[in-house]
Amino acid sequence: MRRSHQEAVRALASLGDTRALPSLPAALDSDVDAWRAVQVAGYLPRAADQLVPRLCDHLRRLDLSQQWTEMSANAVLSALAALGDPAAVPVVVDTLGAAVRHEQHHIMRSALKSLGAFGPAAASARDTIRPLTTAADPHTRLAAVAALRAAGGDLAEVMPPLLGLLDDRIGDSAVLLGEMGPPASAAPPRLRTLLTHD
């Protein structure tokens, strides 16, 4: 019976139906099968006021020094990004800092992607994001550049690391340059060299 209830709530939430409430907040509060609630919370932006504080509490409680928390952290960060409530920015920044300390690269990238989704509302996170534009891992560098640009980072500071990523043959950097449009006018010579890349 419990499983049937959970699946019905998940289906309603996936459809954006607020009748999934109050079951999702209850699951997050009790921590009983909270992961099921996390998976679909992002589909209910109209209930962000109820879900975001609970998701933030859930994220704060995760011990990022443990590898097994990676999937949970990534799922919560994804849900927070989907809900788009800037109230989550400080917790996402704290999570990013913890991920850096514990060298959790996947969580770093998820946190950066989440901050990028908040756009200019994440401007306060730029000082935390900026050092990661020179991270050893190129995929983390790309996520940091994308987040910094979305949070209102200056073109002059995002273009050099982004062009450097082209040299490293990180293809998604070309996608980001394309999304930037005319402000990325310094990129075409480097992009042309990639036309012959396998």
ChimeraX attribute file (.defattr): number of C-alpha atoms within 10 A of each C-alpha:
attribute: neighborCount
match mode: 1-to-1
recipient: residues
	/A:1	5
	/A:2	7
	/A:3	8
	/A:4	9
	/A:5	11
	/A:6	18
	/A:7	12
	/A:8	13
	/A:9	23
	/A:10	23
	/A:11	14
	/A:12	18
	/A:13	23
	/A:14	17
	/A:15	13
	/A:16	18
	/A:17	15
	/A:18	18
	/A:19	11
	/A:20	22
	/A:21	16
	/A:22	12
	/A:23	17
	/A:24	25
	/A:25	22
	/A:26	14
	/A:27	18
	/A:28	21
	/A:29	14
	/A:30	9
	/A:31	12
	/A:32	11
	/A:33	12
	/A:34	18
	/A:35	17
	/A:36	16
	/A:37	26
	/A:38	26
	/A:39	17
	/A:40	21
	/A:41	30
	/A:42	26
	/A:43	20
	/A:44	22
	/A:45	19
	/A:46	13
	/A:47	17
	/A:48	20
	/A:49	12
	/A:50	15
	/A:51	24
	/A:52	24
	/A:53	17
	/A:54	19
	/A:55	26
	/A:56	20
	/A:57	13
	/A:58	19
	/A:59	22
	/A:60	15
	/A:61	10
	/A:62	15
	/A:63	15
	/A:64	23
	/A:65	14
	/A:66	10
	/A:67	11
	/A:68	11
	/A:69	15
	/A:70	20
	/A:71	13
	/A:72	19
	/A:73	26
	/A:74	19
	/A:75	21
	/A:76	26
	/A:77	28
	/A:78	21
	/A:79	24
	/A:80	31
	/A:81	23
	/A:82	18
	/A:83	23
	/A:84	21
	/A:85	18
	/A:86	18
	/A:87	17
	/A:88	21
	/A:89	23
	/A:90	15
	/A:91	18
	/A:92	27
	/A:93	22
	/A:94	16
	/A:95	24
	/A:96	25
	/A:97	16
	/A:98	17
	/A:99	23
	/A:100	15
	/A:101	12
	/A:102	16
	/A:103	14
	/A:104	18
	/A:105	16
	/A:106	16
	/A:107	26
	/A:108	29
	/A:109	22
	/A:110	25
	/A:111	32
	/A:112	29
	/A:113	21
	/A:114	27
	/A:115	35
	/A:116	25
	/A:117	23
	/A:118	23
	/A:119	17
	/A:120	19
	/A:121	18
	/A:122	24
	/A:123	20
	/A:124	14
	/A:125	22
	/A:126	20
	/A:127	11
	/A:128	15
	/A:129	26
	/A:130	18
	/A:131	12
	/A:132	22
	/A:133	24
	/A:134	15
	/A:135	13
	/A:136	9
	/A:137	11
	/A:138	19
	/A:139	18
	/A:140	22
	/A:141	25
	/A:142	27
	/A:143	25
	/A:144	31
	/A:145	30
	/A:146	24
	/A:147	31
	/A:148	30
	/A:149	22
	/A:150	21
	/A:151	22
	/A:152	16
	/A:153	19
	/A:154	11
	/A:155	13
	/A:156	8
	/A:157	14
	/A:158	19
	/A:159	18
	/A:160	13
	/A:161	19
	/A:162	25
	/A:163	20
	/A:164	17
	/A:165	20
	/A:166	19
	/A:167	15
	/A:168	11
	/A:169	14
	/A:170	16
	/A:171	13
	/A:172	15
	/A:173	26
	/A:174	20
	/A:175	10
	/A:176	16
	/A:177	22
	/A:178	15
	/A:179	11
	/A:180	13
	/A:181	9
	/A:182	10
	/A:183	12
	/A:184	16
	/A:185	11
	/A:186	13
	/A:187	17
	/A:188	13
	/A:189	9
	/A:190	14
	/A:191	17
	/A:192	10
	/A:193	11
	/A:194	15
	/A:195	8
	/A:196	7
	/A:197	7
	/A:198	4
